Amino acid sequence: MLIALNVYGVIALGLDLAFGWNYGYLMKKPGGSSLFDYLGSWPWYLLSIEGIAAVNFWLLGLPWKLGDRIRRRHGADST
């Protein structure tokens, strides 16, 4: 999913550059105060968001990984 997110980001960045947009805040931060203020200046906040996305994807997959580990452990114990 992280690769798909980056592919989407590259496409959005291309459109931002072509049309002068700021879709996804890829070109600059929003005008007012926001959580982006804690993530660093452009372009560094994009790397911070990348790290946040990676952690979120890992956390979202964690229940399945733990479930698989529990099933394997119980399956090994019963044989």
Residue frames as qw, qx, qy, qz and C-alpha x, y, z in Angstrom:
[[0.000, 0.884, 0.467, 0.000, 0.00, 0.00, 0.00],
 [0.317, -0.754, 0.101, 0.566, 2.88, 2.34, 0.67],
 [0.352, -0.069, 0.610, 0.707, 4.10, 1.85, -2.89],
 [0.123, 0.642, 0.677, 0.338, 0.59, 2.53, -4.23],
 [0.196, -0.895, -0.270, 0.296, 0.38, 5.66, -2.07],
 [0.350, -0.547, 0.326, 0.687, 3.68, 6.90, -3.50],
 [0.287, 0.244, 0.700, 0.607, 2.61, 6.20, -7.08],
 [0.017, -0.830, -0.551, -0.089, -0.58, 8.17, -6.40],
 [0.317, -0.811, -0.044, 0.490, 1.54, 10.96, -4.89],
 [0.373, -0.223, 0.503, 0.747, 3.80, 11.14, -7.94],
 [0.160, 0.525, 0.687, 0.477, 0.75, 11.40, -10.23],
 [0.171, -0.896, -0.393, 0.114, -0.80, 14.08, -8.00],
 [0.399, -0.623, 0.169, 0.652, 2.53, 15.95, -7.93],
 [0.336, 0.105, 0.607, 0.712, 2.68, 15.89, -11.72],
 [0.006, 0.741, 0.593, 0.313, -0.80, 17.37, -11.90],
 [0.342, -0.835, -0.191, 0.386, 0.10, 19.96, -9.26],
 [0.400, -0.393, 0.351, 0.750, 3.13, 21.03, -11.29],
 [0.248, 0.314, 0.675, 0.619, 1.25, 21.04, -14.60],
 [0.114, -0.725, -0.536, -0.417, -1.72, 23.08, -13.40],
 [0.058, 0.460, -0.305, 0.832, -0.33, 25.09, -10.47],
 [0.716, -0.523, -0.293, -0.358, -2.45, 23.19, -7.94],
 [0.050, -0.496, 0.725, -0.474, -1.57, 22.10, -4.41],
 [0.863, -0.186, -0.265, -0.388, -3.55, 18.88, -4.20],
 [0.901, -0.209, -0.317, 0.211, -2.50, 16.83, -1.18],
 [0.302, -0.933, 0.186, 0.062, -0.39, 19.78, 0.01],
 [0.897, 0.056, 0.159, 0.408, 2.49, 18.41, -2.01],
 [0.458, 0.628, 0.041, 0.627, 3.70, 21.86, -3.09],
 [0.039, 0.403, -0.377, 0.833, 3.29, 23.82, 0.17],
 [0.094, -0.269, -0.824, 0.489, 1.63, 23.69, 3.56],
 [0.057, -0.769, -0.603, -0.204, -1.91, 24.94, 4.10],
 [0.123, 0.676, -0.017, 0.726, -2.22, 28.67, 4.76],
 [0.522, -0.702, 0.107, -0.472, -3.44, 28.56, 8.36],
 [0.256, -0.490, 0.781, -0.290, -2.15, 26.76, 11.41],
 [0.916, 0.049, -0.237, -0.320, -2.33, 22.99, 11.12],
 [0.882, -0.368, 0.278, 0.092, -0.63, 19.79, 12.23],
 [0.766, 0.527, -0.019, 0.368, 1.74, 20.26, 9.29],
 [0.033, -0.902, 0.278, -0.329, 3.48, 22.91, 11.41],
 [0.685, -0.562, 0.455, -0.095, 4.86, 20.12, 13.62],
 [0.932, 0.170, 0.290, 0.134, 6.21, 18.08, 10.69],
 [0.529, -0.290, 0.350, 0.716, 8.90, 20.44, 9.43],
 [0.262, 0.643, -0.147, -0.705, 9.22, 22.71, 6.43],
 [0.849, 0.500, 0.101, -0.138, 8.67, 21.80, 2.79],
 [0.724, 0.055, -0.536, -0.429, 9.77, 19.29, 1.47],
 [0.120, 0.257, -0.878, 0.385, 10.73, 17.66, 4.78],
 [0.561, 0.005, 0.480, -0.674, 7.15, 17.39, 5.99],
 [0.796, 0.272, -0.345, -0.418, 6.50, 15.05, 3.06],
 [0.476, 0.270, -0.812, 0.201, 9.05, 12.62, 4.54],
 [0.225, -0.111, 0.682, -0.687, 7.40, 12.97, 7.95],
 [0.740, 0.155, 0.084, -0.649, 4.03, 12.12, 6.41],
 [0.690, 0.318, -0.631, -0.156, 5.65, 9.14, 4.68],
 [0.188, 0.206, -0.851, 0.444, 6.86, 7.86, 8.06],
 [0.471, 0.030, 0.471, -0.745, 3.44, 8.41, 9.63],
 [0.786, 0.243, -0.242, -0.514, 1.82, 6.49, 6.76],
 [0.538, 0.288, -0.789, 0.071, 4.28, 3.59, 7.16],
 [0.067, -0.100, 0.789, -0.603, 3.55, 3.36, 10.90],
 [0.622, 0.138, 0.229, -0.736, -0.21, 3.53, 10.26],
 [0.758, 0.270, -0.482, -0.347, -0.06, 0.77, 7.64],
 [0.345, 0.226, -0.861, 0.296, 1.97, -1.38, 10.04],
 [0.271, -0.009, 0.640, -0.719, -0.53, -0.78, 12.87],
 [0.715, 0.198, -0.033, -0.670, -3.47, -1.56, 10.60],
 [0.730, 0.265, -0.609, -0.160, -1.89, -4.88, 9.61],
 [0.034, -0.410, 0.784, -0.466, -0.89, -5.78, 13.15],
 [0.719, -0.078, 0.430, -0.541, -4.14, -7.57, 14.17],
 [0.902, 0.338, -0.168, -0.208, -3.79, -9.93, 11.21],
 [0.450, 0.533, -0.666, 0.263, -0.12, -10.59, 11.91],
 [0.291, -0.334, 0.705, -0.553, -0.86, -11.31, 15.56],
 [0.845, 0.087, 0.213, -0.483, -3.80, -13.52, 14.61],
 [0.799, 0.434, -0.412, -0.047, -1.62, -15.52, 12.22],
 [0.191, 0.488, -0.743, 0.416, 1.05, -15.90, 14.89],
 [0.548, -0.192, 0.569, -0.583, -1.52, -17.11, 17.44],
 [0.906, 0.232, -0.007, -0.355, -3.04, -19.58, 14.95],
 [0.641, 0.489, -0.579, 0.120, 0.41, -20.97, 14.09],
 [0.061, -0.424, 0.741, -0.517, 1.32, -21.31, 17.74],
 [0.696, -0.048, 0.459, -0.550, -1.94, -23.09, 18.63],
 [0.871, 0.368, -0.210, -0.248, -1.71, -25.25, 15.54],
 [0.448, 0.496, -0.700, 0.249, 1.83, -26.35, 16.49],
 [0.298, -0.322, 0.692, -0.573, 0.77, -27.07, 20.08],
 [0.814, 0.061, 0.256, -0.518, -2.12, -29.33, 19.03],
 [0.826, 0.394, -0.384, -0.121, 0.04, -31.67, 16.90]]
